[in-house]
Amino acid sequence: MKELLLKRNPKKPAYKEIAEVIIHNLNEGIWKVTTPIPSEVELAKFFGVSRMTARHAIDRLVSRGYLYRIKGSGTFVNNLRYEKAIYGLTSFSEEIREKGMKPGSKIIEFERCPAEDRVAEKLMIQPDEEIFRVVRVRTADARPMAIEVAHLPVSIFPKLTKKIFKASLYDYIEQDLKLEIDYSIQNIEATLADYEQAQLLDINEKDALLKIELLTFFDNGRVFEFVESFYRADRYKFQQPAYRKYIR
């Protein structure tokens, strides 16, 4: 149990402290995927709490997908693969909050530059028109999930800042600019991580990634962003419903 030794925080409820310690050990790779964690009895004894308190902490992490139980065998580290619905239009921050986690964003690059021909075509603007190019790592509970490379016309977002991107672009658009986001078009393909992507996502070079190219439109039909995202394939899966329509 020595791997559990962390600085204690007496101001927090015990079950939250236990949950945070467990998450820390998962994030640091101390407990590997599919391996068992200490039992409720062991956790209760180590933290000096009741077994019920230890169970409450584990229940929270099971419900959030960090752990899973096997009856008669114990509680194990889950291979976290968060579902991303591809039939709805939500921001990364909204998706992560819905799953009970804290979204985060680390900006790697933030620049104004002329649009390359390919980007200009996607955004339906003139070649060399000025755009914002923003590269950031998206996280859930401080765990790296994806790299996003966003391209946005300066003409639409002249006051765009790093602070806005560290929060939520969609909240800024809808709440501050009072603009209505309508729909997006997504293309998904498999790819392999290069060295730089592997470093940012804390994975190995040539590990599998899910690449999404996203075009998002206002309700007037104007495209306002072109985003290339690279999701960790070991932590994300995509979900899409399919309906059979009968023609009579």
N, C-alpha and C positions, 0 to 999 in steps of 0.2 A: 504493500500500500504506500510505499514511500513516494511513488510517482504522483500521488495526490497532494503532496505537500506544497501548498501555496499560501501566500499571505492571506490571513483571514480578515473578513470584514464584518464586525459584530453588528453593524447598523442594518445589514440586509437580513431578510427572513432566511432561515436555515435552508429551506428547500431550494430557494433561488441560488444560494451560495453553492450548494451541492451541484445543482444543474450547471452552473457556470464552470465549476472545476471539471466536471465531466466533459463539457464542450471544449474546454482548453486542452484536455488530454487528447480528444479526437482531432482537434485542429493541428496539434503538434505531432500527430502520428504516433503517439505513445501507445494508444490502443488501436489496433488495425481493424480493417473491415472484416466482419463475420467472427471476430474474436469476442469472448465474453468479458463483461465488465465485472467488478466486484459485486457481490450479492447485496441485497438490501440490509442484511444483518451486518455485513462487513462495513458498509458505508455508514450505517447508524452508529456502530461502535467507534469508527474512526472520527466522525464529526461530533460525537457525543449527543446524538439526537435520538428520537424514537424511530422505530422501524417504519411507522406510518409516515413520518416526515421524509425519510429516505425514499419510500415508495412514491410519495407525492412528486418528488423531484424526478424520479425515473418516469413516472406516468407522463409528465410534461414533455420529456424528451422523446418518448415513444410517440406521443400525439403529433410532435413536430417533425418526426421522421428521422431523428438522429439515432434512435435505438429501435430494436424490435425484440419481442419475447418469443421464446419457444417453451411451451408448457413442460415442466419437469426438467428442463435443461438450463434455463437462466435467461439473462438479458444480453443481447449482442449488439455490436456496432453495425449500423446499417450502411449500405452503400448508397449514400444520398444521391438520388437522381430526381431533381425537381421537375415536375410536369409544367411545361409551358404550352398553354392552349394557343393554337395557331388560327382559331376561328374568331377570336375576339381581339380587340385593339386596346391593350393596356400597356402602360409603361413598365419598365423593369422594377422601378420602386413600388408601383402598385401591386405587381405580382408577388414580390417578396413580402410586403406587408400582409397581404392576404394569407400567406402561409405562416404568419406569426413570427416572422424574423425581421431583423433590422437591415434595411438596404443601405449600401454605402457606395461611394464612388471616389476613385483616385485618378485625378487628371494627370496624364502623362505628357500630352501636348495640347496646346491651345494657341492657334495662330490664325491670322487673316492672310489669305493668299489667293492668287488667281486660280480659277477652277480649271483643272485639266479637262481635256476634250471629253473623256469618258464621264466624268462627274458632271460637267455642264450638260451633256446629253440627258443624263438621268434627271437632273433638276430642271430641265427645259429652260436653261438660261443661255446667254451668249458665252462662247469660249473666252476664257480669261476674265470673266466677270468675277468680282471679289466674293469669296466665301469664307465662312469660318470652318476650319478643320480641327476637330477635337478628338483626341484619342484618350480613352479612359478605361480603367479596370473597374468592373462592377462587382460588388461583393454582397454576400448575405451573411449576417452575423460575423463580419470580418473575414469570411472565407471567399477567396477569389472564384468567381463564377464565369465571367465572360470579359472579353475585350470588345469595346465598341469604337468604331471609327466613324464619326458623324460628319456630314457635310451639310451646311446650311447657308443659304444666300444672305449676305450682309444686308441686302436691300429689304429683306423681310424682318431681320433681327439686328438692327443697327446698334442696339444697346446690350447685346448679349455679353455676359461676363462668365468668368470661371465659377463664381458663386452660384449662379443660376444652374450651371451644369452639376455642381456638387449637390444640389437639391434635386429638383425634378424639372426637366424642360417642359413636360406636358402641363404640369401645374402652372408654370410661368405663362405658357401660351393661353391656357383657359382662364386662369384667375387674374393675371395681370394684363395681358393683351386683349382679353375678352374675345378671342378667336375660337372658332369651332373646328375641332379635328373630326374628320369624317371617316376615312377608311385608309387602309394600307394594302400594299401588294408585297408579298414575301416570296422569295426563292430560297430554298434550303438545299444544301449539298454537304457531303462529307469531305473533310480535308485533314491534313496532318499539321501539327504544330511545328513552326520553325523555331530556331533557337530563341529569338526575342520573345515570341509568344509563350514559349515554355517557361521562360524566366518570370514573366508577368503573372502567369496562371499557376505557378508552382507545380508544374508537371514536367515530364520528360520530353525532350525533343522527339518529334514524330509520333507523339501520342495523338489519339483521335480527337478531332474537334468537329462541332457542328457549325457550319457557316451559314449565316442568313444575310441576304441582301434585302433591305427594306426600303420601300418608297412610301411616304405618308403624305396624305392630301388634306387640305382644308375642304370645307363644305362647298366652296366655289370652284373646286376642281384643280386648284393650284397645288403642285407638289412643294412641300416646304422642307423636307429632309430626305437625304439619302444616307443610309447607315449600313455599314458592313460590320456584323457581329460574329464573334468567334466564341462559342460556348464549349465549356468542358464537357466532353461526351460522357464522362463518368459521373457527372452530377446533374445532367439535364437530359430529359427526353421530351419529345413533342407529341402533343395529343390533338387529334382532329377527329370529329365525329363524321360519319358518312351515312347518308340517307338514300334509300332506294325509292325512287319516284316512279310510280306507275303511270304510263300514258294510256288513257282510255279513249 
